[in-house]
């Protein structure tokens, strides 16, 4: 063993000066240097990835599923509805109770307008101003779906900009489709013993007559690691006149209760200017996303609503 006497004022060295130890120390220094290079490169690549950390975006449960802006659960209109204008207030509330009894509540509110040509305008109030009562003016998110012009507009009110995305034009999907042989003779799929549907009849709700239906789904014990059977309940009320749900309530023991209501305030034709970019706004055109999905995605053939009696 080699020892070195440290002179006064001299800083001690942690590295041994023996030939064998010098070779080992040199190898360790090379390893540390290589590790530092790898870590530096990894951090640089992470910082250069677009969009920041990956995860759920701000949309949450968007209309018609997980989509932009909200807690909606299926009130998106899949195809334009003509001949049934209306104005309504949409309220979406999500409640979840944690194991310690804490209740988490989120709420969003939107104003919705639809004209007789099937054009729609949605003005969604940001969640923070509804749930927290934040002070100061809140700028709503405005989306206009115009199947007549074939565009979808997103209005940036603060910067007076209208972002317009072309809506893909689709013909009749069944026009050139050849029926499969023996399609009519194909047996119906077996009923699901874990699915129960029941009719709730018709009643006046949220300003219109609506027909209700309740669907109860049972998840047997052990299906998803659950020790006991779970049940989810979906209650949906649809206006046959407007061809749109006016109340949807989903109860799931895993995520809580989500309720969405559409309170119809008017059946008159809205102001046509609501479906155009306001005067003084700069119009910027965006191209549809991958697969031809521009904003609302596939444009389907319009429906004609039954006129109210």
C-alpha positions in Angstrom: 0.0 0.0 0.0 1.3 3.4 -0.9 0.8 6.4 1.4 1.5 10.0 0.7 2.3 12.5 3.4 0.2 15.7 3.0 2.3 18.8 3.4 0.8 21.9 5.2 -1.3 23.9 2.8 -1.6 21.0 0.3 -5.0 19.7 -0.8 -5.5 16.0 -0.3 -6.0 13.8 -3.3 -8.5 11.1 -3.3 -6.9 9.2 -6.1 -4.1 6.7 -5.4 -0.8 7.1 -7.2 0.0 3.4 -7.5 0.3 2.2 -11.1 -2.6 -0.3 -10.7 -4.8 2.3 -9.0 -3.8 5.0 -11.6 -5.1 2.7 -14.4 -8.4 2.0 -12.5 -8.9 5.7 -11.8 -8.3 6.6 -15.4 -11.0 4.0 -16.4 -13.4 5.5 -13.9 -12.9 9.0 -15.2 -13.6 7.9 -18.8 -16.8 6.2 -17.6 -18.0 9.3 -15.8 -17.2 11.4 -18.8 -19.2 9.1 -21.1 -22.2 9.2 -18.7 -22.1 13.0 -18.6 -22.2 13.1 -22.4 -25.2 10.7 -22.6 -27.2 12.6 -19.9 -26.5 15.9 -21.6 -27.7 14.6 -25.0 -30.9 13.1 -23.4 -31.8 16.4 -21.7 -31.2 18.3 -25.0 -33.5 16.0 -26.9 -36.2 16.2 -24.3 -36.1 20.0 -24.3 -36.4 20.0 -28.2 -39.5 17.8 -28.3 -42.5 19.9 -29.5 -45.5 20.5 -27.4 -43.9 20.0 -24.0 -44.6 17.0 -21.8 -47.0 14.5 -23.3 -50.3 13.9 -21.5 -53.9 14.8 -21.6 -54.6 18.1 -23.3 -56.9 20.8 -22.0 -60.0 19.3 -23.7 -60.9 16.6 -21.2 -64.1 15.0 -22.2 -65.0 16.8 -25.4 -68.4 16.9 -27.1 -69.3 13.5 -28.4 -66.4 11.8 -26.6 -62.9 13.0 -25.8 -62.5 16.1 -27.8 -61.8 19.8 -27.6 -63.0 21.8 -24.8 -65.1 20.2 -22.3 -67.1 17.7 -20.3 -69.5 16.9 -23.1 -70.7 13.3 -23.4 -72.4 13.0 -26.8 -74.3 16.2 -27.6 -72.3 16.8 -30.7 -74.4 16.6 -33.8 -72.9 14.0 -36.1 -74.5 15.5 -39.2 -76.1 18.8 -40.1 -79.8 19.2 -39.1 -81.8 21.5 -41.3 -85.3 23.0 -40.8 -85.0 23.1 -37.0 -83.4 26.3 -35.7 -82.9 26.9 -32.0 -80.9 28.7 -29.3 -79.9 26.9 -26.1 -77.7 27.0 -23.0 -75.6 23.9 -22.5 -74.4 23.1 -19.0 -72.0 20.2 -18.3 -71.2 19.2 -14.7 -68.8 16.5 -13.6 -68.6 15.3 -10.0 -66.2 12.7 -8.5 -66.0 11.7 -4.9 -62.6 10.5 -3.6 -62.0 7.8 -1.0 -61.5 10.5 1.8 -64.9 12.1 1.0 -63.6 15.0 -1.0 -65.9 15.9 -3.9 -64.3 17.3 -7.1 -66.7 19.3 -9.2 -66.1 20.8 -12.7 -68.6 22.8 -14.6 -68.7 24.3 -18.1 -71.3 26.4 -19.8 -71.9 27.1 -23.5 -74.3 29.1 -25.7 -75.4 27.2 -28.8 -77.1 28.5 -31.9 -78.3 26.5 -34.9 -80.1 28.0 -38.0 -82.5 26.4 -40.4 -79.6 25.5 -42.8 -77.8 23.4 -40.2 -75.1 26.0 -39.4 -74.0 26.0 -35.7 -72.3 28.4 -33.4 -70.9 27.4 -29.9 -69.7 29.9 -27.4 -68.0 28.1 -24.5 -67.2 29.9 -21.3 -63.8 28.9 -19.9 -64.0 26.5 -17.0 -62.0 28.7 -14.6 -64.6 31.5 -14.7 -67.4 29.1 -13.9 -66.0 26.9 -11.2 -63.7 29.4 -9.4 -65.5 32.7 -10.0 -62.3 34.2 -11.3 -62.4 38.0 -11.6 -62.1 40.0 -14.7 -63.6 39.5 -18.2 -63.6 36.0 -19.6 -63.2 35.5 -23.3 -65.4 32.6 -24.6 -64.2 30.1 -27.2 -66.3 30.5 -30.3 -66.6 27.7 -32.9 -68.8 28.0 -36.0 -69.6 24.9 -38.1 -70.9 26.0 -41.5 -71.8 23.0 -43.8 -73.3 25.5 -46.3 -69.9 27.2 -47.0 -68.1 23.9 -46.1 -65.8 25.5 -43.4 -65.3 25.3 -39.7 -64.4 28.6 -38.0 -62.6 29.1 -34.7 -62.7 32.7 -33.6 -59.8 34.2 -31.6 -61.8 37.1 -30.1 -58.8 38.6 -28.3 -56.7 38.9 -31.5 -59.7 39.3 -33.9 -58.7 36.3 -36.0 -60.9 33.7 -37.7 -59.2 30.4 -38.3 -61.0 28.5 -41.0 -60.7 24.8 -41.9 -62.3 23.3 -44.9 -64.8 20.6 -44.2 -64.4 17.5 -46.5 -67.4 17.1 -48.7 -68.8 13.6 -48.6 -71.4 12.1 -50.9 -73.9 9.4 -50.0 -71.8 6.6 -48.4 -74.3 4.0 -49.7 -74.5 5.3 -53.3 -72.0 2.8 -54.8 -72.1 0.1 -52.2 -73.1 -3.4 -53.3 -75.1 -5.3 -50.8 -73.4 -8.4 -49.4 -75.0 -11.7 -50.3 -77.4 -13.1 -47.7 -77.1 -9.9 -45.6 -80.8 -10.0 -44.7 -80.6 -13.6 -43.7 -77.7 -13.0 -41.3 -78.7 -13.9 -37.7 -78.9 -11.1 -35.1 -75.9 -11.1 -32.7 -76.6 -12.7 -29.4 -77.9 -10.4 -26.6 -75.5 -9.3 -24.0 -76.6 -10.5 -20.6 -74.6 -7.6 -19.0 -76.5 -4.9 -21.0 -80.0 -3.8 -20.0 -82.0 -1.1 -21.9 -85.3 0.4 -20.9 -87.6 3.1 -22.3 -88.4 6.0 -20.1 -91.2 7.3 -22.2 -91.7 10.9 -23.3 -91.9 14.1 -21.3 -91.5 17.8 -21.6 -88.0 18.6 -20.6 -85.7 21.7 -21.0 -88.2 23.5 -23.3 -89.0 20.6 -25.7 -90.6 17.2 -25.7 -88.0 14.5 -25.3 -87.9 10.7 -25.3 -85.8 9.0 -22.7 -83.8 5.8 -22.6 -81.7 4.2 -19.8 -78.9 1.8 -20.5 -77.3 -0.2 -17.6 -74.0 -2.0 -18.2 -72.7 -4.5 -15.7 -69.0 -5.3 -15.4 -68.7 -8.8 -13.9 -66.3 -9.3 -11.0 -62.8 -10.0 -12.2 -63.2 -8.5 -15.6 -60.9 -5.5 -14.9 -59.5 -6.8 -11.6 -62.6 -5.7 -9.7 -63.4 -7.8 -6.7 -67.2 -7.1 -7.1 -69.5 -6.4 -10.0 -69.7 -2.8 -11.2 -72.6 -1.0 -12.9 -72.6 2.0 -15.1 -75.9 3.8 -15.9 -76.5 6.1 -18.9 -79.7 8.1 -19.2 -80.3 9.9 -22.4 -83.2 12.2 -23.4 -83.5 13.2 -27.1 -85.7 15.8 -28.7 -87.2 14.2 -31.8 -88.1 17.7 -33.2 -84.5 19.0 -32.9 -82.7 15.7 -33.4 -80.4 16.4 -30.5 -80.1 15.2 -26.9 -81.3 17.6 -24.3 -80.1 15.7 -21.2 -77.4 13.0 -20.8 -76.4 11.6 -17.4 -73.7 9.0 -16.9 -73.0 7.4 -13.5 -69.8 5.3 -13.3 -68.4 4.2 -9.9 -64.9 4.6 -11.3 -65.2 8.2 -12.4 -68.3 9.6 -10.7 -71.3 11.3 -12.3 -71.4 13.5 -15.4 -74.5 15.4 -16.4 -75.1 17.5 -19.5 -78.2 19.5 -20.1 -79.4 21.5 -23.1 -81.9 24.1 -22.1 -83.7 25.4 -25.2 -84.4 29.1 -25.0 -85.7 29.9 -28.5 -87.0 28.1 -31.6 -86.7 31.2 -33.8 -84.2 31.6 -36.6 -80.9 33.1 -35.1 -79.2 36.2 -36.5 -77.3 35.1 -39.7 -74.3 37.2 -38.7 -73.7 34.7 -35.8 -72.4 32.2 -38.4 -69.9 34.5 -40.1 -66.5 35.9 -39.1 -67.2 39.4 -37.6 -66.2 42.5 -39.5 -62.6 43.5 -38.8 -61.4 40.0 -38.2 -58.4 38.6 -40.1 -59.2 35.3 -41.8 -56.5 32.6 -41.8 -57.1 29.3 -43.6 -55.9 26.0 -42.1 -55.6 22.7 -43.9 -57.5 19.6 -42.7 -55.6 17.3 -40.4 -54.5 13.7 -41.2 -57.1 11.5 -42.8 -59.1 14.5 -44.1 -60.4 15.4 -40.6 -60.7 19.1 -40.5 -62.0 20.2 -37.1 -65.3 18.3 -37.0 -64.0 15.6 -39.3 -66.2 13.8 -41.8 -69.2 15.8 -43.1 -72.3 13.6 -43.4 -75.5 14.1 -45.3 -77.8 16.6 -43.6 -80.9 15.5 -41.7 -84.2 17.2 -41.9 -85.9 17.7 -38.6 -89.7 17.3 -38.1 -91.3 20.7 -37.8 -92.7 21.4 -34.3 -96.5 21.3 -34.1 
